[in-house]
Every structure is written in C-alpha cells, then in structure tokens.
Amino acid sequence: MPLKGGQKKTMANYNVLITNGVGSESMEPGTYTVTATYAPGYDLTTLAPTSYTVTSDSQTGAFTLSANGTLTITFNETGATGGTPITAGTVVMTDATGETQYGPVVNIDANGVAIFDNVPYGSTQSAYTLYFKQLTSDASHNVYPNVFAVGMGGQTQSEYILNTPKMVEQNFTLTDANYTGMPIENANLNFTANA
C-alpha cells in the first residue's frame, strides 16, 4: 500500500529459529517467500511450500524438508557382518524412547535387510542420530529388545543388529538301560552343537 509521498511500504524479513521441529515469530501481515537456510542432514532445496501468507489472525504454517540419505540395517545372529540373517520382520523409526513412531513400518526382507531411504545424515565429525525399534522377527529369532540409535555420519550407511535365536524348552529323561523305568538320580548330559 503506498504511503504519503508515493513511497511503498517495505515489509520486514524474518529469520525463524526452529528447535525440535517448532518455532514462532511475530510477523507483519503479508505474503512471504520462504527458504530454508540451515537444516543439517536435509536438502534445503526441497522445502515445501515456499510461499507463506500471514493474515491478521494467529496461525500455524506447516513446512517439510526431504533428506537423501540411505540407511541399510541388517538383522542377524551376530550383530556384525557374516552372521546368519533373520528371514522376516518389521522395524520403525522412533523417538529416543520408542514411544513415538515416525513414518511407515519397514519390512525386513528374507536376507535380514531393512532399508530406510531419504533419512537425514551428518558427517563423521557430527553424525545425525536416528532411533529405531524392531517390532517383529521371524519365528526362529527374538526381537531386539531395545530402541537402538544410529549415528548417520554419511549419505549411505550400514548397521547390524543382533537377533538371537529363540530357545525352545526341551525336557529330558534319563533312565537305567537295564531296569526299565528306573530314573538315574544324579547325572549330567552335555550337548555339543554340530557345525
């Protein structure tokens, strides 16, 4: 709107600090072009939307950014390379407590692998920490019992998570070979795994 003397009113620019996903600022009504200038682990050019209109009423603007990191998590019996993988299961990204889930549940394939695309990442000096919770495993393995953290220190990263084999309760009897039904009172049986 023109001011006296033919001058156009200039709106102020604002730099809004976002902490843990939220921020606030008292702004003058009008339409603004929005750009992301700092968000470690994210592609700043993916900000959406890029325009925002402030009216006379208090309101909330919702924006999104995308990342382009890839995290591959392998679930196996050693929690390291070379272990026997689980053959199915599910895992999800969460907060540090495991109570809040972020995004969809990801399936673990027949090779024990779950892939999370478009995750944020940092550098080897300043990794971006993500949290995950395994929800299910195959019938032969136990689910990893805790929320686990992954420090994404580069655009692509691989991690290994231990899934121990399930133990199946076995009951045994030991009786005298010559006197049917007579239990052996004190004995010890040693079972050695065959390779």
KOLDREN-939113 format. One record per residue: residue number from 1; x, y, z of N, C-alpha, C in turn. Coordinates in steps of 0.1 Angstrom, whole numbers, plus 5000, padded with zeros to 4 digits. Last residue first. Layout:
KOLDREN-939113
> NUM/X/Y/Z/X/Y/Z/X/Y/Z;
...
//
This chain:
KOLDREN-939113
> 195/5283/4214/5138/5285/4225/5128/5276/4225/5116;
> 194/5265/4205/5166/5271/4201/5154/5272/4212/5144;
> 193/5270/4213/5200/5264/4216/5187/5272/4211/5176;
> 192/5267/4190/5226/5276/4198/5218/5270/4201/5204;
> 191/5255/4185/5257/5250/4186/5244/5260/4195/5236;
> 190/5259/4164/5285/5265/4176/5278/5261/4175/5263;
> 189/5242/4156/5314/5243/4154/5300/5249/4166/5293;
> 188/5247/4142/5345/5249/4154/5338/5250/4150/5323;
> 187/5230/4129/5374/5238/4127/5362/5239/4141/5355;
> 186/5214/4111/5399/5224/4122/5396/5231/4119/5384;
> 185/5195/4090/5394/5193/4100/5404/5202/4112/5401;
> 184/5177/4077/5368/5191/4079/5372/5190/4091/5381;
> 183/5147/4058/5373/5154/4070/5369/5169/4070/5375;
> 182/5136/4029/5358/5143/4033/5370/5151/4046/5366;
> 181/5124/4020/5335/5117/4030/5343/5124/4035/5355;
> 180/5141/3989/5334/5131/3998/5328/5124/4007/5338;
> 179/5171/3984/5338/5160/3983/5347/5150/3993/5342;
> 178/5191/3989/5319/5188/3975/5323/5176/3973/5331;
> 177/5193/4016/5317/5191/4008/5304/5187/3994/5307;
> 176/5177/4040/5337/5187/4028/5337/5183/4020/5324;
> 175/5171/4072/5322/5167/4060/5330/5178/4049/5328;
> 174/5163/4104/5319/5175/4095/5319/5172/4084/5328;
> 173/5145/4128/5299/5145/4118/5310/5158/4109/5308;
> 172/5140/4163/5293/5147/4150/5291/5144/4141/5302;
> 171/5126/4189/5274/5126/4181/5286/5132/4168/5283;
> 170/5132/4222/5262/5133/4207/5260/5133/4200/5273;
> 169/5122/4252/5248/5123/4244/5260/5122/4229/5257;
> 168/5141/4268/5225/5129/4260/5227/5131/4251/5239;
> 167/5151/4301/5219/5154/4289/5226/5141/4281/5228;
> 166/5158/4319/5190/5148/4316/5201/5152/4302/5206;
> 165/5188/4336/5184/5179/4325/5181/5170/4323/5193;
> 164/5189/4372/5185/5194/4359/5190/5184/4348/5186;
> 163/5199/4396/5165/5186/4389/5168/5190/4375/5172;
> 162/5217/4426/5164/5216/4412/5169/5202/4408/5171;
> 161/5222/4446/5136/5215/4445/5148/5214/4430/5152;
> 160/5243/4468/5118/5240/4454/5121/5234/4453/5134;
> 159/5243/4492/5091/5243/4489/5105/5239/4474/5107;
> 158/5256/4514/5067/5251/4501/5070/5253/4498/5085;
> 157/5249/4544/5048/5255/4537/5059/5248/4524/5061;
> 156/5253/4573/5029/5249/4559/5029/5256/4553/5041;
> 155/5261/4599/5037/5249/4597/5029/5244/4583/5029;
> 154/5272/4598/5072/5274/4599/5058/5261/4597/5050;
> 153/5266/4592/5098/5277/4601/5095/5280/4603/5081;
> 152/5240/4587/5118/5243/4587/5103/5254/4597/5101;
> 151/5240/4566/5144/5245/4579/5140/5249/4580/5126;
> 150/5213/4551/5157/5222/4550/5146/5227/4564/5144;
> 149/5200/4533/5186/5204/4546/5179/5214/4543/5168;
> 148/5172/4513/5194/5186/4515/5191/5189/4527/5183;
> 147/5152/4501/5220/5154/4511/5210/5169/4512/5207;
> 146/5155/4465/5226/5156/4479/5230/5155/4488/5218;
> 145/5155/4438/5219/5146/4443/5229/5146/4458/5232;
> 144/5150/4423/5188/5160/4431/5196/5151/4439/5206;
> 143/5131/4393/5189/5132/4407/5186/5142/4414/5194;
> 142/5145/4361/5183/5140/4370/5192/5141/4385/5187;
> 141/5137/4337/5157/5146/4346/5164/5138/4356/5173;
> 140/5120/4321/5143/5131/4314/5149/5140/4324/5157;
> 139/5100/4335/5130/5096/4326/5141/5108/4320/5149;
> 138/5114/4369/5126/5108/4356/5121/5106/4347/5133;
> 137/5101/4398/5144/5112/4390/5138/5106/4377/5132;
> 136/5089/4432/5150/5087/4417/5148/5100/4411/5143;
> 135/5100/4457/5156/5086/4453/5161/5084/4438/5161;
> 134/5127/4476/5167/5123/4464/5159/5110/4459/5165;
> 133/5131/4510/5164/5126/4499/5172/5122/4488/5164;
> 132/5155/4537/5163/5147/4527/5157/5143/4516/5167;
> 131/5167/4570/5157/5163/4559/5166/5154/4550/5159;
> 130/5195/4589/5147/5182/4584/5144/5180/4573/5153;
> 129/5217/4617/5146/5212/4605/5153/5198/4602/5151;
> 128/5242/4625/5124/5228/4628/5127/5222/4616/5134;
> 127/5276/4634/5134/5266/4625/5128/5252/4629/5133;
> 126/5301/4650/5129/5288/4654/5135/5277/4646/5129;
> 125/5323/4639/5117/5325/4647/5129/5312/4650/5136;
> 124/5311/4626/5095/5318/4618/5105/5321/4625/5118;
> 123/5279/4643/5092/5293/4640/5088/5299/4631/5098;
> 122/5246/4634/5087/5255/4645/5091/5269/4641/5084;
> 121/5213/4629/5074/5226/4625/5077/5235/4637/5080;
> 120/5179/4617/5071/5189/4628/5073/5202/4622/5077;
> 119/5167/4594/5046/5170/4598/5060/5180/4609/5061;
> 118/5158/4582/5022/5155/4596/5025/5157/4600/5040;
> 117/5151/4548/5032/5156/4558/5022/5152/4572/5027;
> 116/5160/4521/5049/5154/4534/5051/5159/4544/5041;
> 115/5157/4486/5046/5163/4498/5040/5154/4511/5043;
> 114/5166/4457/5061/5156/4467/5061/5163/4480/5056;
> 113/5174/4422/5058/5177/4436/5055/5165/4445/5055;
> 112/5174/4395/5059/5175/4402/5071/5177/4417/5070;
> 111/5167/4383/5035/5181/4384/5038/5184/4392/5051;
> 110/5140/4387/5033/5145/4373/5036/5160/4373/5038;
> 109/5136/4420/5049/5134/4410/5038/5140/4397/5042;
> 108/5115/4438/5070/5128/4432/5069/5127/4420/5059;
> 107/5095/4467/5063/5097/4452/5063/5112/4449/5062;
> 106/5088/4495/5083/5096/4489/5072/5097/4474/5073;
> 105/5061/4516/5089/5068/4504/5094/5075/4499/5081;
> 104/5064/4552/5081/5058/4538/5080/5067/4527/5086;
> 103/5070/4579/5105/5069/4573/5092/5064/4558/5092;
> 102/5079/4574/5137/5080/4583/5126/5079/4576/5113;
> 101/5063/4569/5169/5068/4563/5156/5068/4574/5146;
> 100/5071/4572/5202/5065/4579/5191/5072/4574/5178;
> 99/5085/4555/5219/5070/4557/5221/5064/4563/5209;
> 98/5112/4554/5219/5105/4543/5212/5090/4544/5213;
> 97/5127/4574/5230/5121/4565/5239/5114/4553/5233;
> 96/5136/4588/5208/5146/4581/5216/5140/4572/5226;
> 95/5112/4580/5182/5119/4590/5190/5129/4581/5200;
> 94/5117/4558/5154/5110/4563/5165/5118/4575/5171;
> 93/5112/4537/5125/5119/4549/5131/5111/4554/5142;
> 92/5108/4502/5127/5102/4515/5125/5112/4525/5131;
> 91/5105/4469/5113/5112/4479/5121/5107/4492/5118;
> 90/5098/4433/5111/5095/4447/5108/5103/4456/5118;
> 89/5105/4402/5093/5103/4411/5105/5099/4425/5101;
> 88/5126/4375/5082/5114/4383/5081/5113/4392/5093;
> 87/5148/4360/5086/5142/4359/5073/5129/4368/5071;
> 86/5181/4369/5099/5167/4366/5101/5160/4366/5087;
> 85/5213/4356/5089/5202/4367/5089/5189/4361/5094;
> 84/5242/4348/5105/5230/4342/5099/5219/4352/5100;
> 83/5269/4372/5099/5260/4364/5108/5248/4359/5100;
> 82/5284/4389/5083/5286/4375/5082/5277/4366/5091;
> 81/5289/4417/5105/5289/4411/5091/5291/4396/5092;
> 80/5268/4416/5134/5280/4420/5127/5280/4414/5113;
> 79/5250/4403/5150/5250/4418/5151/5262/4424/5144;
> 78/5247/4376/5148/5259/4381/5154/5259/4396/5156;
> 77/5223/4369/5135/5226/4363/5148/5239/4367/5154;
> 76/5208/4400/5122/5213/4387/5121/5217/4382/5135;
> 75/5197/4426/5102/5194/4419/5114/5198/4404/5113;
> 74/5209/4455/5088/5208/4440/5087/5207/4434/5101;
> 73/5199/4484/5074/5200/4477/5087/5199/4462/5084;
> 72/5209/4512/5056/5206/4497/5055/5209/4491/5068;
> 71/5199/4544/5048/5204/4535/5059/5200/4521/5056;
> 70/5206/4571/5028/5201/4558/5028/5207/4550/5039;
> 69/5196/4606/5025/5205/4595/5030/5198/4582/5029;
> 68/5182/4629/5018/5185/4619/5007/5195/4609/5012;
> 67/5153/4646/5030/5167/4642/5031/5170/4632/5020;
> 66/5131/4674/5028/5135/4660/5025/5150/4658/5026;
> 65/5108/4693/5047/5121/4692/5041/5124/4677/5038;
> 64/5078/4712/5051/5085/4700/5051/5099/4701/5044;
> 63/5056/4732/5072/5066/4731/5062/5073/4717/5063;
> 62/5029/4750/5082/5035/4737/5082/5044/4735/5070;
> 61/5020/4777/5103/5025/4773/5090/5032/4759/5091;
> 60/4993/4787/5121/5004/4778/5121/5008/4775/5107;
> 59/4982/4820/5133/4980/4808/5125/4993/4799/5126;
> 58/4963/4848/5143/4974/4838/5146/4971/4825/5139;
> 57/4952/4871/5117/4949/4861/5128/4961/4853/5131;
> 56/4958/4886/5096/4957/4893/5108/4955/4883/5120;
> 55/4981/4864/5078/4969/4872/5079/4969/4879/5093;
> 54/5008/4856/5058/5004/4860/5072/4991/4868/5071;
> 53/5016/4831/5036/5008/4844/5038/5004/4845/5052;
> 52/5043/4818/5019/5035/4818/5032/5029/4831/5033;
> 51/5061/4795/4998/5053/4808/5000/5045/4807/5012;
> 50/5070/4770/4995/5080/4781/4995/5073/4795/4996;
> 49/5058/4742/5016/5058/4751/5005/5068/4762/5006;
> 48/5090/4728/5013/5077/4729/5007/5067/4733/5018;
> 47/5124/4724/5004/5114/4730/5013/5101/4731/5006;
> 46/5145/4713/4990/5132/4706/4990/5122/4712/4999;
> 45/5169/4726/4993/5161/4730/4981/5148/4722/4981;
> 44/5182/4715/5015/5175/4727/5017/5166/4731/5005;
> 43/5182/4683/5025/5184/4690/5013/5175/4703/5013;
> 42/5196/4677/5058/5185/4678/5049/5189/4686/5036;
> 41/5216/4677/5076/5211/4664/5072/5200/4665/5062;
> 40/5208/4708/5091/5218/4698/5089/5212/4684/5086;
> 39/5196/4734/5080/5189/4722/5085/5199/4711/5082;
> 38/5193/4767/5069/5201/4758/5077/5192/4747/5083;
> 37/5175/4779/5052/5189/4783/5052/5198/4775/5060;
> 36/5148/4777/5032/5155/4770/5043/5169/4774/5042;
> 35/5126/4803/5024/5137/4795/5020/5143/4788/5033;
> 34/5096/4818/5013/5103/4811/5024/5114/4802/5018;
> 33/5081/4849/5007/5088/4837/5001/5097/4831/5012;
> 32/5050/4861/5020/5065/4859/5021/5070/4847/5013;
> 31/5025/4885/5023/5029/4872/5017/5045/4872/5016;
> 30/5011/4898/5054/5016/4899/5041/5020/4885/5036;
> 29/5015/4911/5087/5007/4905/5077/5012/4908/5063;
> 28/5045/4906/5105/5036/4916/5099/5028/4908/5088;
> 27/5049/4883/5132/5052/4888/5118/5041/4897/5114;
> 26/5066/4868/5157/5055/4878/5155/5059/4884/5142;
> 25/5073/4833/5156/5077/4847/5154/5065/4856/5152;
> 24/5085/4800/5164/5075/4810/5164/5081/4824/5162;
> 23/5089/4765/5159/5094/4778/5161/5083/4788/5160;
> 22/5098/4729/5159/5089/4741/5161/5096/4754/5162;
> 21/5117/4709/5157/5106/4709/5148/5096/4720/5149;
> 20/5137/4715/5175/5129/4702/5177/5116/4703/5169;
> 19/5135/4748/5165/5141/4739/5175/5132/4727/5177;
> 18/5141/4773/5143/5133/4761/5145/5141/4751/5154;
> 17/5140/4807/5140/5148/4796/5145/5138/4784/5148;
> 16/5134/4827/5113/5128/4820/5124/5136/4807/5127;
> 15/5139/4858/5102/5147/4845/5103/5142/4838/5115;
> 14/5122/4880/5081/5123/4873/5094/5131/4860/5092;
> 13/5119/4913/5069/5123/4899/5067/5125/4893/5081;
> 12/5092/4937/5067/5104/4932/5073/5107/4918/5068;
> 11/5079/4955/5038/5078/4945/5050/5091/4941/5054;
> 10/5077/4988/5029/5085/4976/5028/5083/4967/5041;
> 9/5054/5008/5012/5058/5003/5025/5066/4990/5023;
> 8/5064/5031/4987/5057/5018/4990/5063/5013/5004;
> 7/5057/5066/4985/5066/5055/4988/5059/5043/4991;
> 6/5042/5089/4979/5044/5079/4969/5053/5068/4972;
> 5/5036/5106/4999/5047/5109/4992/5051/5099/4981;
> 4/5023/5081/5021/5023/5095/5017/5036/5098/5010;
> 3/5025/5048/5007/5024/5057/5018/5024/5072/5012;
> 2/5007/5022/4991/5015/5034/4990/5014/5042/5002;
> 1/5009/4988/5000/5000/5000/5000/5009/5012/5000;
//
